[in-house]
Structure formats: structure tokens, C-alpha cells
Amino acid sequence: YQAFKEYDTSNDGRIDKKELLNLFNQMGEDMTEQDVEDLMNGVDDNNDGSFSYEEFKQLMEDYNS
């Protein structure tokens, strides 16, 4: 949960596309906005354009497997 809070720079309880792009860039991944959007489309269950903690957790589990 700490990592989620760290990357939720707007402190709104959600991680949006910009915040997710920053996260992956800080991890050393060379991702474009389109790459991030594609990832979001696969995990953003309610299609609101951002991730709740649960959606973020699922994304990280999928990404690391």
C-alpha cells in the first residue's frame, strides 16, 4: 500500500495515467503514454481512467508475472 500512496501524487486515492507513466519511468521502463493506456485498458475494471488500490495491485501482480 505504501508504493501506491507514493505514486498517487495527487493524493486522491487513485493512480491516473500520468502517475502510472511516472511510476514505470522511475522503474527504468521506457514506456509511452500509449503503452500505459494499453495496460490500463486491461486492468481498469470500471473504465474510469485511473486505478484504485485493488486495480493497481492487480496490475503489479500481472506485470511482475
All heavy atoms as an XYZ file, in Angstrom:
536
protein
N       0.825     -1.196      0.000
C       0.000      0.000      0.000
C       0.868      1.259      0.000
O       0.471      2.276     -0.545
C      -0.944     -0.029      1.203
C      -1.903      1.130      1.237
C      -2.971      1.182      0.348
C      -1.742      2.163      2.133
C      -3.849      2.245      0.362
C      -2.623      3.229      2.165
C      -3.675      3.262      1.282
O      -4.553      4.306      1.289
N       2.043      1.154      0.587
C       2.940      2.305      0.655
C       3.351      2.766     -0.740
O       3.397      3.959     -1.020
C       4.172      1.980      1.507
C       5.023      3.193      1.809
C       4.284      4.278      2.578
O       3.462      3.992      3.444
N       4.556      5.523      2.269
N       3.666      1.810     -1.632
C       4.047      2.172     -3.004
C       2.895      2.878     -3.706
O       3.107      3.859     -4.421
C       4.461      0.932     -3.782
N       1.680      2.406     -3.498
C       0.509      3.044     -4.099
C       0.420      4.496     -3.646
O       0.267      5.404     -4.464
C      -0.762      2.280     -3.711
C      -2.018      2.895     -4.250
C      -2.429      2.632     -5.541
C      -2.790      3.736     -3.463
C      -3.599      3.205     -6.047
C      -3.954      4.307     -3.951
C      -4.352      4.040     -5.252
N       0.539      4.719     -2.351
C       0.451      6.077     -1.820
C       1.575      6.959     -2.346
O       1.369      8.138     -2.616
C       0.470      6.040     -0.290
C      -0.824      5.520      0.300
C      -0.777      5.420      1.796
C      -0.581      6.769      2.425
N      -0.651      6.755      3.881
N       2.757      6.374     -2.512
C       3.896      7.149     -3.003
C       3.661      7.651     -4.427
O       4.017      8.780     -4.759
C       5.154      6.277     -2.965
C       6.391      6.989     -3.444
C       7.616      6.099     -3.363
O       7.636      5.150     -2.564
O       8.557      6.363     -4.134
N       3.053      6.829     -5.259
C       2.851      7.212     -6.659
C       1.534      7.924     -6.909
O       1.309      8.449     -7.991
C       3.014      5.997     -7.572
C       4.447      5.540     -7.579
C       4.835      4.390     -6.921
C       5.419      6.309     -8.202
C       6.166      4.005     -6.910
C       6.744      5.935     -8.190
C       7.114      4.778     -7.545
O       8.427      4.402     -7.521
N       0.671      7.950     -5.916
C      -0.565      8.723     -6.001
C      -0.229     10.168     -5.626
O      -0.546     10.651     -4.546
C      -1.624      8.138     -5.063
C      -2.898      8.963     -5.026
O      -3.129      9.757     -5.965
O      -3.655      8.811     -4.047
N       0.448     10.850     -6.536
C       0.966     12.185     -6.232
C      -0.132     13.228     -6.056
O       0.093     14.259     -5.438
C       1.963     12.651     -7.313
O       1.324     12.611     -8.589
C       3.191     11.755     -7.324
N      -1.308     12.954     -6.575
C      -2.418     13.887     -6.402
C      -3.161     13.640     -5.083
O      -4.061     14.402     -4.739
C      -3.394     13.787     -7.579
O      -3.930     12.479     -7.645
N      -2.795     12.560     -4.397
C      -3.408     12.212     -3.104
C      -4.925     12.087     -3.169
O      -5.625     12.454     -2.230
C      -3.007     13.225     -2.020
C      -1.530     13.198     -1.749
O      -0.941     12.131     -1.599
N      -0.916     14.357     -1.729
N      -5.418     11.529     -4.290
C      -6.869     11.364     -4.425
C      -7.315      9.912     -4.257
O      -8.466      9.581     -4.498
C      -7.349     11.928     -5.759
C      -6.754     11.205     -6.961
O      -5.903     10.308     -6.784
O      -7.138     11.546     -8.092
N      -6.381      9.028     -3.870
C      -6.737      7.628     -3.678
C      -6.802      6.843     -4.970
O      -7.284      5.717     -4.993
N      -6.287      7.429     -6.051
C      -6.303      6.773     -7.359
C      -4.993      7.094     -8.064
O      -4.376      8.121     -7.795
C      -7.480      7.269     -8.185
C      -8.786      7.138     -7.410
C     -10.011      7.065     -8.242
N     -10.070      6.040     -9.254
C     -10.394      4.755     -9.037
N     -10.615      4.320     -7.827
N     -10.471      3.912    -10.020
N      -4.583      6.223     -8.966
C      -3.406      6.480     -9.787
C      -3.879      6.632    -11.224
O      -4.501      5.724    -11.783
C      -2.370      5.347     -9.656
C      -1.803      5.360     -8.237
C      -1.266      5.490    -10.693
C      -0.727      4.348     -7.971
N      -3.608      7.794    -11.799
C      -4.044      8.058    -13.170
C      -2.919      7.726    -14.159
O      -1.844      7.273    -13.770
C      -4.539      9.491    -13.330
C      -3.459     10.535    -13.072
O      -2.260     10.243    -13.186
O      -3.838     11.679    -12.755
N      -3.194      7.958    -15.425
C      -2.245      7.595    -16.489
C      -0.900      8.297    -16.313
O       0.148      7.677    -16.448
C      -2.862      7.931    -17.849
C      -1.985      7.542    -19.017
C      -2.682      7.627    -20.361
C      -3.370      8.915    -20.627
N      -3.915      9.009    -21.984
N      -0.930      9.569    -15.986
C       0.311     10.330    -15.805
C       1.129      9.776    -14.644
O       2.345      9.604    -14.743
C      -0.029     11.805    -15.569
C       1.168     12.685    -15.348
C       0.738     14.110    -15.079
C       1.897     14.936    -14.579
N       1.481     16.215    -14.056
N       0.455      9.488    -13.537
C       1.140      8.945    -12.369
C       1.707      7.557    -12.672
O       2.816      7.228    -12.246
C       0.191      8.881    -11.169
C      -0.192     10.257    -10.647
C      -1.366     10.256     -9.700
O      -2.276      9.392     -9.836
O      -1.412     11.126     -8.822
N       0.961      6.756    -13.423
C       1.431      5.418    -13.780
C       2.627      5.490    -14.722
O       3.590      4.730    -14.581
C       0.292      4.617    -14.412
C       0.532      3.125    -14.581
C       0.794      2.457    -13.239
C      -0.656      2.480    -15.266
N       2.602      6.409    -15.657
C       3.733      6.606    -16.561
C       4.978      6.991    -15.762
O       6.069      6.457    -15.994
C       3.394      7.671    -17.607
C       4.449      7.944    -18.668
C       4.766      6.700    -19.476
C       3.982      9.061    -19.590
N       4.825      7.888    -14.805
C       5.947      8.274    -13.947
C       6.484      7.079    -13.170
O       7.706      6.911    -13.037
C       5.538      9.388    -12.974
C       5.370     10.713    -13.658
O       5.935     10.967    -14.713
N       4.578     11.583    -13.059
N       5.592      6.243    -12.669
C       5.997      5.046    -11.925
C       6.866      4.151    -12.784
O       7.959      3.751    -12.374
C       4.765      4.286    -11.440
C       5.035      2.881    -10.935
C       5.079      2.871     -9.418
C       3.970      1.926    -11.402
N       6.400      3.831    -13.983
C       7.162      2.932    -14.849
C       8.473      3.560    -15.295
O       9.493      2.879    -15.382
C       6.329      2.487    -16.053
C       5.370      1.387    -15.713
C       4.004      1.613    -15.744
C       5.819      0.129    -15.354
C       3.112      0.604    -15.425
C       4.938     -0.893    -15.035
C       3.576     -0.656    -15.068
N       8.478      4.851    -15.558
C       9.727      5.521    -15.931
C      10.734      5.476    -14.781
O      11.928      5.269    -15.007
C       9.464      6.955    -16.372
C       8.819      7.020    -17.744
O       8.952      6.105    -18.547
N       8.106      8.091    -18.016
N      10.263      5.645    -13.553
C      11.150      5.567    -12.396
C      11.675      4.152    -12.187
O      12.755      3.958    -11.632
C      10.450      6.069    -11.138
C      10.259      7.563    -11.131
C       9.559      8.059     -9.888
O       9.368      7.342     -8.921
N       9.145      9.319     -9.917
N      10.916      3.155    -12.641
C      11.350      1.760    -12.554
C      12.334      1.420    -13.674
O      12.823      0.301    -13.743
C      10.142      0.823    -12.630
C       9.246      0.885    -11.424
S       7.682     -0.034    -11.625
C       8.223     -1.660    -12.105
N      12.609      2.385    -14.555
C      13.547      2.159    -15.644
C      12.910      1.613    -16.909
O      13.612      1.246    -17.855
N      11.589      1.572    -16.941
C      10.876      1.092    -18.126
C      10.702      2.251    -19.109
O      10.358      3.354    -18.709
C       9.507      0.536    -17.739
C       9.563     -0.641    -16.800
C      10.140     -1.875    -17.440
O      10.027     -2.043    -18.671
O      10.721     -2.686    -16.700
N      10.946      1.987    -20.359
C      10.783      3.002    -21.400
C       9.391      2.847    -21.993
O       9.207      2.149    -22.983
C      11.867      2.837    -22.464
C      11.834      3.937    -23.499
O      11.348      5.037    -23.193
O      12.294      3.692    -24.629
N       8.420      3.473    -21.354
C       7.032      3.318    -21.779
C       6.483      4.637    -22.291
O       6.819      5.703    -21.781
C       6.182      2.814    -20.619
C       6.632      1.462    -20.112
S       5.485      0.742    -18.948
C       4.277      0.053    -20.045
N       5.622      4.521    -23.278
C       4.940      5.689    -23.826
C       3.565      5.810    -23.167
O       3.102      4.893    -22.488
C       4.751      5.545    -25.341
O       3.843      4.443    -25.581
C       6.074      5.308    -26.051
N       2.919      6.938    -23.414
C       1.553      7.098    -22.913
C       0.639      6.027    -23.486
O      -0.249      5.531    -22.795
C       1.019      8.493    -23.237
C       1.575      9.561    -22.340
C       0.840     10.885    -22.482
O      -0.386     10.871    -22.698
O       1.511     11.918    -22.368
N       0.864      5.642    -24.744
C       0.042      4.597    -25.359
C       0.257      3.255    -24.672
O      -0.687      2.504    -24.446
C       0.340      4.477    -26.859
C      -0.553      3.490    -27.579
C      -2.031      3.888    -27.501
O      -2.395      5.009    -27.833
N      -2.886      2.982    -27.053
N       1.519      2.936    -24.308
C       1.799      1.698    -23.571
C       1.019      1.662    -22.266
O       0.412      0.645    -21.913
C       3.300      1.570    -23.256
C       4.161      1.405    -24.487
O       3.684      0.847    -25.498
O       5.332      1.836    -24.428
N       1.041      2.776    -21.553
C       0.351      2.863    -20.269
C      -1.158      2.761    -20.474
O      -1.857      2.068    -19.727
C       0.739      4.157    -19.526
C      -0.138      4.387    -18.316
C       2.205      4.105    -19.121
N      -1.653      3.417    -21.499
C      -3.083      3.340    -21.789
C      -3.501      1.907    -22.096
O      -4.547      1.438    -21.625
C      -3.419      4.256    -22.967
C      -4.884      4.558    -23.083
C      -5.144      5.694    -24.060
O      -4.601      6.793    -23.857
O      -5.894      5.443    -25.018
N      -2.685      1.193    -22.851
C      -2.973     -0.210    -23.161
C      -3.013     -1.055    -21.886
O      -3.892     -1.909    -21.726
C      -1.949     -0.774    -24.139
C      -2.057     -0.164    -25.528
O      -3.094      0.463    -25.848
O      -1.086     -0.297    -26.301
N      -2.054     -0.817    -20.986
C      -2.049     -1.532    -19.704
C      -3.303     -1.223    -18.902
O      -3.921     -2.120    -18.326
C      -0.832     -1.119    -18.869
C       0.484     -1.785    -19.157
C       1.590     -1.128    -18.355
C       0.420     -3.262    -18.845
N      -3.657      0.040    -18.886
C      -4.822      0.454    -18.114
C      -6.091     -0.191    -18.651
O      -6.937     -0.629    -17.872
C      -4.958      1.968    -18.107
C      -3.869      2.649    -17.319
S      -4.085      4.425    -17.214
C      -5.239      4.526    -15.863
N      -6.202     -0.282    -19.953
C      -7.407     -0.861    -20.554
C      -7.605     -2.309    -20.126
O      -8.733     -2.774    -20.031
C      -7.352     -0.758    -22.072
C      -7.540      0.655    -22.560
O      -8.102      1.494    -21.869
N      -7.045      0.935    -23.752
N      -6.498     -3.007    -19.844
C      -6.610     -4.401    -19.440
C      -6.965     -4.597    -17.977
O      -7.414     -5.671    -17.595
N      -6.773     -3.584    -17.148
C      -6.949     -3.757    -15.705
C      -7.955     -2.785    -15.091
O      -8.506     -3.058    -14.032
C      -5.580     -3.611    -14.984
C      -5.713     -3.825    -13.495
C      -4.566     -4.592    -15.551
N      -8.230     -1.686    -15.743
C      -9.142     -0.667    -15.200
C     -10.571     -1.188    -15.267
O     -11.301     -0.957    -16.222
C      -8.981      0.634    -15.997
C      -9.813      1.776    -15.453
O     -10.335      1.647    -14.325
O      -9.945      2.777    -16.158
N     -10.971     -1.909    -14.219
C     -12.245     -2.622    -14.213
C     -13.461     -1.734    -14.456
O     -14.394     -2.129    -15.139
C     -12.439     -3.364    -12.884
C     -11.447     -4.504    -12.730
O     -10.981     -5.040    -13.757
O     -11.139     -4.858    -11.579
N     -13.449     -0.533    -13.898
C     -14.620      0.324    -14.053
C     -14.438      1.380    -15.143
O     -15.266      2.268    -15.286
C     -15.000      0.975    -12.719
C     -13.888      1.818    -12.148
O     -12.808      1.931    -12.728
N     -14.146      2.403    -10.995
N     -13.346      1.280    -15.898
C     -13.083      2.157    -17.044
C     -13.181      3.647    -16.714
O     -13.684      4.430    -17.507
C     -14.029      1.814    -18.196
C     -13.802      0.429    -18.720
O     -12.668      0.024    -18.946
N     -14.877     -0.325    -18.891
N     -12.645      4.025    -15.559
C     -12.687      5.437    -15.187
C     -11.379      6.166    -15.488
O     -11.231      7.339    -15.179
C     -13.075      5.609    -13.719
C     -12.025      5.083    -12.753
O     -11.060      4.436    -13.196
O     -12.187      5.312    -11.539
N     -10.415      5.470    -16.086
C      -9.166      6.107    -16.481
C      -8.137      6.236    -15.378
O      -7.116      6.890    -15.545
N      -8.403      5.593    -14.242
C      -7.443      5.594    -13.149
C      -7.578      4.281    -12.386
O      -8.519      3.522    -12.597
C      -7.669      6.788    -12.223
O      -8.934      6.720    -11.622
N      -6.609      4.041    -11.502
C      -6.596      2.801    -10.735
C      -6.883      3.043     -9.268
O      -6.264      3.900     -8.646
C      -5.214      2.137    -10.799
C      -4.896      1.516    -12.112
C      -3.742      1.867    -12.776
C      -5.716      0.579    -12.678
C      -3.419      1.297    -13.982
C      -5.409      0.002    -13.891
C      -4.261      0.365    -14.543
N      -7.769      2.234     -8.744
C      -7.920      2.143     -7.295
C      -6.749      1.306     -6.784
O      -5.986      0.732     -7.566
C      -9.238      1.443     -6.947
O      -9.185      0.089     -7.379
N      -6.623      1.195     -5.474
C      -5.558      0.366     -4.908
C      -5.682     -1.073     -5.395
O      -4.691     -1.697     -5.779
C      -5.587      0.433     -3.376
C      -4.627     -0.541     -2.757
C      -3.253     -0.379     -2.902
C      -5.084     -1.641     -2.038
C      -2.356     -1.278     -2.356
C      -4.197     -2.536     -1.483
C      -2.839     -2.361     -1.640
O      -1.961     -3.263     -1.105
N      -6.883     -1.623     -5.412
C      -7.084     -3.013     -5.835
C      -6.694     -3.211     -7.303
O      -6.072     -4.207     -7.658
C      -8.537     -3.453     -5.595
C      -8.876     -3.619     -4.130
C      -8.005     -4.643     -3.412
O      -7.727     -5.714     -3.984
O      -7.597     -4.361     -2.270
N      -7.062     -2.272     -8.154
C      -6.699     -2.365     -9.568
C      -5.183     -2.239     -9.737
O      -4.579     -2.961    -10.537
C      -7.407     -1.280    -10.376
C      -8.904     -1.488    -10.490
C      -9.633     -0.275    -11.038
O      -9.206      0.876    -10.786
O     -10.645     -0.489    -11.725
N      -4.573     -1.360     -8.979
C      -3.122     -1.174     -9.025
C      -2.414     -2.448     -8.587
O      -1.443     -2.881     -9.207
C      -2.722     -0.004     -8.119
C      -1.246      0.207     -8.006
C      -0.526      0.786     -9.041
C      -0.568     -0.164     -6.856
C       0.847      1.000     -8.935
C       0.797      0.046     -6.738
C       1.507      0.615     -7.781
N      -2.908     -3.050     -7.530
C      -2.338     -4.302     -7.031
C      -2.401     -5.384     -8.118
O      -1.424     -6.098     -8.350
C      -3.101     -4.733     -5.782
C      -2.342     -5.654     -4.875
C      -3.006     -5.745     -3.515
C      -4.188     -6.673     -3.575
N      -4.750     -6.996     -2.270
N      -3.526     -5.490     -8.796
C      -3.690     -6.469     -9.871
C      -2.717     -6.186    -11.014
O      -2.095     -7.094    -11.558
C      -5.128     -6.460    -10.391
C      -5.381     -7.465    -11.495
C      -5.226     -8.897    -11.015
O      -5.806     -9.260     -9.995
N      -4.454     -9.689    -11.712
N      -2.570     -4.926    -11.374
C      -1.644     -4.544    -12.431
C      -0.223     -4.971    -12.080
O       0.476     -5.547    -12.905
C      -1.686     -3.034    -12.692
C      -0.641     -2.514    -13.675
C      -0.978     -2.959    -15.083
C      -0.535     -1.016    -13.583
N       0.214     -4.691    -10.858
C       1.569     -5.037    -10.447
C       1.780     -6.543    -10.413
O       2.827     -7.050    -10.797
C       1.899     -4.422     -9.074
C       2.038     -2.913     -9.111
S       3.456     -2.351    -10.087
C       2.693     -1.685    -11.535
N       0.759     -7.288     -9.980
C       0.856     -8.744     -9.984
C       0.976     -9.263    -11.399
O       1.815    -10.128    -11.695
C      -0.360     -9.359     -9.288
C      -0.351     -9.167     -7.790
C      -1.659     -9.598     -7.133
O      -2.548    -10.154     -7.816
O      -1.783     -9.382     -5.917
N       0.163     -8.749    -12.318
C       0.221     -9.160    -13.721
C       1.545     -8.772    -14.344
O       2.152     -9.539    -15.100
C      -0.932     -8.533    -14.523
C      -2.290     -9.082    -14.140
O      -2.361    -10.063    -13.375
O      -3.292     -8.498    -14.583
N       2.014     -7.582    -14.055
C       3.250     -7.048    -14.645
C       4.459     -7.846    -14.193
O       5.379     -8.089    -14.969
C       3.415     -5.576    -14.270
C       4.627     -4.934    -14.884
C       4.640     -4.574    -16.220
C       5.762     -4.710    -14.121
C       5.760     -3.991    -16.801
C       6.887     -4.124    -14.689
C       6.876     -3.777    -16.021
O       7.993     -3.212    -16.575
N       4.463     -8.285    -12.948
C       5.605     -8.999    -12.391
C       5.571    -10.500    -12.638
O       6.491    -11.213    -12.237
C       5.732     -8.718    -10.885
C       6.168     -7.299    -10.612
O       7.039     -6.793    -11.287
N       5.556     -6.673     -9.635
N       4.542    -10.999    -13.302
C       4.478    -12.452    -13.541
C       4.853    -12.803    -14.965
O       5.134    -12.032    -15.785
C       3.096    -12.974    -13.229
O       2.114    -12.375    -14.031
